[in-house]
Amino acid sequence: MNAKERAVELFNQHIALAASDGRLFRKTVMDQLKTETGCSQAASATHYNNAKKGATPVAGLGREVVVKTPRKSDKVKPFEPEVPDNECYTVVELVKGENNIQVGRTQSFIMQGDASEKFDSKVDTWPNCTWVLIKGLGPLHGESFKLSSGELEIKRYHSAELSL
């Protein structure tokens, strides 16, 4: 009798142990197969797995069956921002353009407190620039500084170099 056939016999012989302790059942079958046939740990595990595949399923053995979820539809949902544009806050640097005042750097925030702290730190770091804190997204870099409807200027810092 070869190791493969003996593994099936041992599997069926100790099947009552499987219901109470699946790990002990596997260890018992593999250890007994190793001692009787002289095969390695890896070979005994392979023979055990093949015997388990050939037998009827036993409760308590193996991993639990994972129910597959149905596929998601291929429809792409449109992007919806977390916060509407007019409910965020933006720190804007104003620079002199050829004929008008243009927007330099901008940084937007969801919360007014964060934007106000950043405004103060930018004023401290770059005191020679003009800074504006607005409610809304505001214009982008390089555009003329003009607020759209719904946008509101909250505070402004004027530098001596840029007279507005």
Order of alpha helices (4+ residues) and beta strands (2+ residues): alpha-alpha-alpha-alpha-beta-beta-alpha-beta-beta
